[in-house]
Amino acid sequence: MIPCRCLDQERLPRSSAFSVPFRHPGPGRAERGPGAAAGRAIRMRTGTHLNTKLQLYQTLKEGILFIIASGIGFAINLGITAFLHEILGISPGISFAVALVCAYAANYFNNRKWVFSSDAAPLNQVGRFLGVSLVFRVLEYLVFTLLHYVLGIYYLGAVLGSLISFYFIKFFTYKKLVFTRSGDAERPVSG
């Protein structure tokens, strides 16, 4: 009999239930004996563990790219707000609203193509992104209004506070609801 290689990777405790080492039954034979269940459990656990690691790696990679893409959107947002208010003399509220629209377009293209590498139908994603972003933008604007007009915080600080307040919620919402890939459920995550 050929010893199972999976036992070389991970040792099980020597209890009475696992005292007999699992031996691979060979091609075409059914797995039997007290060690068979342990061998199957190890193989299943190793596969699940590997898939979990790949999913974690993919999420971390997307999270870092999302930080960069959000930084680009933030620079657009802050730059346009400051330019419209400081140079053109437009009120901070209108300046921030215009900047949110500009940042929306940049964020859509960056997230779709670069961060989440989505290949789903673009028209469906535009609709979902518009709906989800609209909710976030309204919430961000309400937080900005609260911070700037009610609490009297300097307008650039209010912009920063309103954008940071929804960052993590946005990442997972975009990942799970907006920028899905066709066949996500069927194919394994790749690095």
C-alpha positions in Angstrom: 0.0 0.0 0.0 1.1 3.5 -0.8 1.1 5.9 2.2 -1.1 9.0 1.9 0.9 12.1 1.2 -1.6 14.3 3.0 -0.5 12.8 6.4 3.0 14.0 5.7 1.7 17.6 5.6 -0.4 17.6 8.8 -0.1 15.2 11.7 -3.2 14.2 13.6 -3.1 13.6 17.3 -2.5 10.1 18.4 -5.8 9.2 20.0 -7.5 5.9 19.8 -9.7 7.0 16.9 -6.7 7.9 14.7 -4.2 5.3 15.9 -4.2 3.4 12.6 -2.5 5.5 9.9 -4.5 6.1 6.8 -3.1 4.3 3.7 -4.3 5.3 0.3 -6.4 2.4 -1.1 -4.9 2.8 -4.6 -6.6 3.5 -7.8 -10.2 2.3 -8.2 -10.6 1.1 -4.6 -12.9 2.6 -2.0 -11.4 4.3 1.0 -12.0 2.2 4.1 -10.8 1.7 7.6 -10.5 3.9 10.6 -8.0 6.3 9.0 -10.1 6.9 5.9 -12.3 9.6 7.4 -9.2 11.3 8.8 -7.6 11.4 5.3 -10.7 12.8 3.7 -11.0 15.4 6.4 -7.4 16.5 5.9 -7.8 16.8 2.1 -11.0 18.7 2.5 -9.5 21.0 5.2 -6.4 21.7 3.1 -8.4 22.6 0.1 -10.7 24.8 2.1 -7.8 26.4 3.8 -6.1 27.1 0.5 -9.2 28.6 -1.0 -9.7 30.8 2.1 -6.1 32.0 1.8 -6.6 32.9 -1.9 -9.8 34.7 -1.1 -8.1 36.6 1.7 -5.2 37.5 -0.6 -7.6 38.7 -3.3 -9.5 40.8 -0.8 -6.3 42.4 0.6 -5.1 43.1 -3.0 -8.4 44.7 -3.9 -8.4 46.6 -0.6 -5.0 48.1 -1.3 -6.0 49.0 -4.9 -9.3 50.4 -3.5 -7.2 52.6 -1.1 -5.2 53.9 -4.1 -8.4 54.4 -6.3 -10.1 56.1 -3.4 -7.1 58.3 -3.0 -7.4 59.4 -6.6 -11.1 60.0 -6.1 -10.3 61.9 -2.9 -7.7 64.1 -4.6 -10.3 64.9 -7.4 -12.9 65.6 -4.7 -10.7 67.8 -2.6 -9.1 69.5 -5.5 -12.3 70.4 -7.3 -13.9 71.5 -4.1 -11.0 73.8 -3.2 -10.6 75.1 -6.7 -14.3 76.0 -7.1 -14.5 77.6 -3.7 -11.1 79.3 -3.4 -10.5 80.3 -7.0 -14.0 80.7 -8.5 -15.7 81.8 -5.3 -18.5 79.2 -5.4 -20.0 78.3 -2.0 -18.5 75.2 -0.3 -21.8 73.3 -0.5 -22.1 73.6 -4.2 -18.4 73.1 -4.8 -18.5 69.8 -2.8 -21.6 68.6 -4.7 -19.9 69.3 -8.1 -16.8 67.5 -6.9 -18.8 64.4 -5.8 -20.2 64.1 -9.4 -16.7 64.3 -10.9 -15.3 61.8 -8.3 -18.2 59.5 -9.1 -17.1 59.0 -12.8 -13.5 58.5 -11.8 -14.4 56.0 -9.1 -16.6 54.0 -11.4 -14.0 53.5 -14.0 -11.2 52.9 -11.5 -13.2 50.3 -9.5 -14.6 48.5 -12.5 -11.4 48.0 -14.5 -8.6 48.3 -12.0 -9.7 47.4 -8.5 -12.2 44.6 -8.9 -11.4 43.6 -12.6 -15.1 43.1 -13.3 -16.3 41.6 -16.5 -20.0 41.7 -15.8 -22.4 43.6 -18.0 -21.4 47.3 -17.8 -25.0 48.7 -18.0 -26.1 46.6 -15.0 -23.1 47.8 -13.1 -23.6 51.4 -14.0 -27.1 51.2 -12.6 -26.0 49.4 -9.4 -23.0 51.7 -8.9 -25.3 54.7 -9.5 -27.8 53.5 -6.9 -25.2 52.5 -4.3 -23.1 55.6 -4.9 -26.1 57.9 -4.7 -26.9 56.5 -1.3 -23.3 57.0 -0.1 -23.0 60.4 -1.7 -26.2 61.6 0.0 -24.9 60.2 3.3 -21.5 61.9 2.8 -23.2 65.2 1.9 -25.3 65.0 5.1 -22.2 64.3 7.2 -20.4 67.2 5.4 -23.4 69.5 6.2 -23.5 68.4 9.8 -19.7 68.8 10.2 -19.4 72.2 8.4 -22.6 74.0 8.9 -23.8 72.7 12.2 -20.5 72.0 14.1 -18.6 74.7 12.3 -15.6 72.5 11.2 -13.5 74.1 8.4 -14.9 72.9 5.1 -11.8 70.9 4.0 -11.9 69.0 7.4 -15.6 68.4 6.9 -14.8 66.9 3.4 -12.2 64.6 4.9 -14.4 63.5 7.7 -17.4 62.8 5.5 -15.4 60.8 3.0 -13.5 58.7 5.5 -16.6 57.9 7.5 -18.0 55.5 4.9 -14.8 54.1 3.4 -14.9 50.4 4.7 -18.7 50.1 4.2 -18.2 51.3 0.6 -15.4 48.8 -0.1 -17.4 45.7 0.9 -20.7 47.0 -0.7 -18.9 47.6 -4.0 -17.2 44.2 -3.8 -20.3 42.2 -3.0 -23.1 44.1 -4.7 -21.7 46.1 -7.6 -18.5 44.9 -9.2 -19.2 41.2 -9.4 -17.5 39.0 -12.0 -19.5 36.8 -14.3 -19.1 33.2 -12.9 -17.8 34.3 -9.5 -19.7 31.4 -7.8 -18.4 28.8 -10.3 -14.7 29.6 -10.6 -12.1 29.6 -7.9 -10.4 32.8 -6.8 -7.0 33.2 -8.4 -4.0 35.3 -7.3 
